Structure formats: C-alpha cells, structure tokens
Amino acid sequence: MISRTVFSIVLLFFIACGSVSFVHGQGRLALTWEVVKYDIEATLPGDFRTGRDLDVDATLTVKNISRNAASTLSLRISDQAAVSSVTVSGAAADFRSSPETTGGARPLQRTVVSVPPVAPGGDIVVAVKYKLAVKENDGLASLSYAGSQFLPFSFWYPTPTSWFYTGGADFAPVKIKINGGGGLSAGTASDGSFDLALNGQPFFVAGQYEQSTVNGVTIAYTRRGAVPVDPGRLSRVADIASKADAFISSKLGSTLDAPLKIVCVKRGSGFADSGTVLVDDSVLVREKPDASAVQTIVEGIAKSHLGNVISVGGDGYGVIREGLSRFISNEFIEQEFGEDAADVERLRQRSSYATISGRDAPLNIVSPVDGYFFTATANKGAFVFSYLSSRSGDRFYDVIRELAADKQMTLAELRSAFPGEKEYLDYALDRVTQMNLMVGLPVKANGRTRSALRNMGEVDARVEVVATTVSGKKLRTPVTVKANDFGEVFFDSAEDVVRVEVDARKVYPQTDFMDDVAPRVSDEPDPLLFVKKEFDRQKYAEAEKNAAAVLSQYPAFHDVRVLLARSQLALGKITEARSNFEQVLALALPSSQSIAWSELGLGEIAAKTGQSAEATARFRDAIASDADYGATLGAVRDLIAAGGTSAIGEDVKAYFAAFDRAVVSNSKAQVDEIIAGGEVTRFASSVVGQAQQWATTVRFVQEIDGVDIVVGTSVQLKLLNREIETGVAMFRLSRTPSGLKLVAVDVFEVS
C-alpha cells in the first residue's frame, strides 16, 4: 500500500508539472497559477450526425500566486481538443501541445504557452480557440439530439491545474455562453449567457428543455407535446431541494447565492456545481422521488455549499466536499424520511465502502486519479464526521460553522479544530483501513448478560454497544476496547438478549463489518447479496427466510423486500407477494430499482388474476421507470406476451422498415443514416457486415417525453456463421429535424 501511495504522489507531481512547483523541505506541491475568471463561448454543431465538434473560445484570467516571476503557462485540456490559436492580453502567443498521461484516467494534453514575465501577484488574460471532437457520446461529453452536455471531467475547457491534483482542481467565477441547442448552466441567465459569481467549474447541458419554477427552485426537463408533467411531481422534487438547501444552510451557516436548479438528464446524473444538480430524467416519471434521486439532490446542494460557496482545497479536500456532504445528506434523509430510511442508506454506503476497504489509500492523499476516490472519500469520509458528531454533540456544527466563517475550509484546519480526537483522525485519515471490531454471543449469568469484545486495530475504539432483548428493547452501553486487545460488555436486563452489535453508529472504518453483530445473520458482507444469492439459485424458500431475517433489522430495506416479494410470487404466495410489493411502493424512500420491480411484480399478479388493464399499465410504468435492465426486460416480455400492442404510427413503421434494410445492407453509411450521431456506436459496428437476415416486428410503442419514444419489438436475425436467432428488443428513438433516429438499445435479448 505504501508503494501505491508513493506512486500516486509521484504521478500527480508529473501531472501538475508546469503549473506547480515543489516546495523543498515541506514535502508538498505549490501552485503557480490560480484562475481568477473563466469566460467561455461554446457553439454546438447544427447537425449532430455530421457535426461532431464543439467550437470553443475560452478566455481565462489567471494570477501568479507563486513567489517567483512566471514566463510560461501550462494549460490542461482533453486530448481530443485541437487548439488553433492562443492570445495573451490580445497578442498572439507561441504555444506547443503534448500528450499528458493520467495514470489510467482519460488522457489529457498539455498546452504550454509563452507569456511575458508575470510578477508574483500579477495576472494575465489568456484566450484559447479550439475545436473539441466528440466521437462517442457518454455522460461526460456528448453532442446529441437526445441531449448534449459537457461536464468538468470531460476536460472540455483549458485550465492550469490538473483535475487530478491532490489539492483539488481549479474553481473560479464563470461566465458561459452556449450557442444553439437551448443551453443550461449554473448561475444567472441573461441573453443566452450564464453568469456565476461563486467559485465553480465550467459545464453546461443543452437540449429541448422546458423549465418550471416551483418554490424558488427551477426544474428543467425534456417534456414537449402530448406528454405533460404532473405538477405534483415537480412540486415534490422542488420541495426536497428547497428543504435541503435550508437544512444545509442552517448547519453550515452559509447561503447559496446562486439560483437553485434541478436539471433532468438522460445521462450524467449525480453531477452538481454551484446550485445546479443533474438528476436522472426518470425522476419525474415515478410517483415519488426515489432514494438515489433524493441523495443526488441533497448531496449536490451540500457540495455546492462545500466547494462553491465555501472554498474547499488542500490535500484530502475530498474528505470534506464528498464526506461531509454525504454525512449531512444522511442527516437530512433521517429528518425528512425517518430513521429507518436513513439506516438503509447508511447500510448501502457501508457495503459500498467494504468493496474497497482493503485496497484504498489513506484519505489525506487520495485524489481523483485513484479509481476509488469517490467511493472512499464519500463513504469513509462520512464515517469520520459521524464519529466527530457523536463525540462533540451539539458543538459539532458550531465548530464547522466557525471553520467556514471565512468561506474557506481545509482538512488541516478541520483536524486542528478537534484536537481531542487526534488519535482517531490520525487513524482514519493517515492510514489505510486495518481495524476489525468483533463481538461475541450474549451469555446470561447471575441476572446479567455478557458479550466478549475484540479490537483488531492499532488504535483504541470508543464505541457504543447495543443489545436487543427478546421484546425488541434496545440497551445501549458505551465501551472502550483497547488497540489489539480484548474487552467485554455487560447489560443488566431481566429479559433475554437476542442480539448484540458493537459500534452500532458505525463510526469506525473497518475491513470487515460482519463481525460487528452476534449472532451473525450471514457470512455475506452485503445483506442484499445474502438474499439475492439464494434467489438467483432459485431457492426461493431460503431467499424468503433470509429476506425476513434482514428485514427484521432493516424494515425499510426496499431492495430486500422486493426480493422477498419475488420469492413469494415464485412460491405461489400471491397475497403475501402483493402485500410486499405494495409496501415497497408505500415506503418513504424506495430505490428506483425497487419501484420498477414492484411495478413489474404487481403487473404479473394482475395478469395472473385476470386484471389485464392493470397489468398493461404496470408493465408500462416499469418500462418508463428505466431503472433496472432486468425489470425492463421482464416488462417488455410480459407486455408483448399480453398482446400489449398499441397504436403504431406510420413514421415508426417506416423507420423499422429502413432499419431492417440498413442492417443487412453491409453498408456503414446506411446504418449511420438511421442512428443519431455519436449514439449506439458499438451496436452499429456490431451489425455492419455481420447481419445476413434481420426482421423487426413492432409490438408496442410508448411515449416517454414527447421527444423520445421506446419501441418494443420481436426480432428474428441471422448473423454470419450463426443459426437463426429470435428474441425481444426495445429501442429508444428520438425525434430529430431529419426524422426518427436510434439513440439507445435499452433491451436486446436474442438467442
């Protein structure tokens, strides 16, 4: 692990070379340039099929923050950018570009610009003109009728400091103008431009958006024509965002001085900057916001405070921006949706961290160059703040507000603010995770219950141990278990103790969370996997039993309750299955996947009981949720089997007639003609020259948002050197100026 850490530090040094200098004797990197302002004009192509370049004019005001005069400026940008000119203070400047590796992440290029000597504290204005090629659309960079967007980690704009720098990337006020395509970005809109006074990172989305402002929150969504949006759903999303902003402001003492916007996107959900949060566009299709959408909104607003309003930088910055944001989000979820819902989210986060706990670097040096950066900083970071909160009580947020009063916060300042917790912070931040806490079975003797404890870690563990009696009563006892030592805990109770849990608040990062509970429910670190493993083996009675055991501890664990209902359905327990599916949909905060599976399950029950209209509606709701491939596949198959045909427009019929001709034509040009530019490139390449026969029969058509439609089909095909194959497929088409085009293959099961 030490060698991995050293490698990361050395790699980041070379990444930052040219924009940073090494401070001898201090063992850290010092920046040379700081961005004062971004002013960017981006022009989208007129035809996304033939035009695959974004034209950009980027003007940066940068300041020399080093101790020495500087005569070169290194700018990082995507390796897909073709820089045509650079000017400094209006005069043409010499520049050279060269590749820059990022240790497995997307490659960059470094453009080194010669500038007149700039004294310490001085600034210059640099303008860069370039074209950015987008060969294949993804969630970071896309040029598409389905929605264009450019997020910071697509490296679409030039900036001095690498996005992988251990102290964080460049943040500054931004002005951005998007020509063509109905652009959206953070800040105040005026004459097609967006002005952001906060320290942000340049980004934008563009597409056929409508906007509604509810309770001070602007929600942008793709909804045109015959598919209106339920005002109640808009109101629920806006209410969550508004309440979250007020909650976070009260905790941090900060005010988000930027418009609050929720932008519904087809990809790229989870990104947030300066009050603008991108969420999956299916959030407005579902009856209620799902767990992932709520966490995305709340964490996005928290990160807008912690990073844009309050500058968060320095080594280990992710612990604050990601970890504190997640901790605050969990607290908000507990306040708004209840302790059970929050417990499920914490459990999911804990399970996520457990997958990397044996291989991540210490939090104080981890950076985005590490593939586990966000998993580690958000989830392990939340442990840190949960611990500090439990030890400090009401004083915790007083300290955080004091630190944030100057609109700046670093991990070093945070550590100094909690001097009494040095041992814990040194362990959690400076070392790899190596602790494992263990608790023994409860043993009753002389009217007391005793459990043995063990701490397989190098620091003392000050934890809460919770005993559960046969009647469900909780008994709580604080205990300190010495490092690499044994201990014990006693409970005074006339009732039998049936369960004991050490570190019930889960404030210590560990390599193994299974040993925290006795008796142990399973040998699987993830309770969901404990149930799913038996379900996948079609041992439905075992899956039912395991699900009941998990739900006894986590009654709001929606995904487990879905597996319980699906197991009961497979066992023919229709009444019990229906009840559990309905309970999932009634939960305060179900996941999107559990919503989709519950709609599918209720549809299958309706079909079994002769309620064909309800079955069709449920299947369509499962498809519209667009949350889980398995649920979507099941709904497509069931809808086709139920004869769920619908009105099929002549344009759809004509499209698939052309589709079938194109895929057997052995002509890439004909295939390219039926797909949207930059979309489904792998699917297109897999059929060109391979398909000898292809027949598509449309079974149903479903409007999604007035722009996109999904089409369920039966497919019969023959590929080279293969037998004839049949199956089902669901294609997503988009209405473009040149007619219907394929933008996604949501389901393809042919054998």
Secondary structure, DSSP 4 states (H G I P E B T S, - for coil): -HHHHHHHHHHHHHHHBTTEEEETTTTEEEESEEEEEEEEEEE--S-TTT--EEEEEEEEEEEE-SSS-EEEEEEEEETTEEEEEEEETTEE--EEEEEE--TTS--EEEEEEEEEEE-TT-EEEEEEEEEEE-SS--SSEE--TT-EEE-GGG--S-BSS-TT-TT----EEEEEEEESS-EE-SSEEETTEEEEEEEE---EEESS-EEEEETTEEEEE---TT-PPPHHHHHHHHHHHHHHHHHHHHHH-----S-EEEEEESS-TT-EETTEEEEEGGGGTSSS--HHHHHHHHHHHHHHHBTTTBEEESTTHHIIIIIIHHHHHHHHHHHHH-HHHHHHHHHHHHHHHHTTTTTPPPTTT--TTSTTHHHIIIIIHHHHHHHHHHHHTTHHHHHHHHHHTTSEEEHHHHHHH-GGGHHHHHHHHHS-----EEEPPPEEETTEEEEEEEE-SSS-EEEEEEEEETT--EEEEEEEE-TTEEEEEEEE-SSPEEEEEESTT--S--S-SGGGEES-S-S-SSHHHHHHHHHHTT-HHHHHHHHHHHHHH-TT-HHHHHHHHHHHHHTT-HHHHHHHHHHHHHSSS--HHHHHHHHHHHHHHHHHTT-HHHHHHHHHHHHHH---HHHHHHHHHHHHHTT------HHHHHHHHHHHHHHTTT-HHHHHHHB-TTSSHHHHHHHTTTEEEEEEEEEEEEESSSSEEEEEEEEEEEETTS-EEEEEEEEEEEEETTEEEEEEEEEEEE-
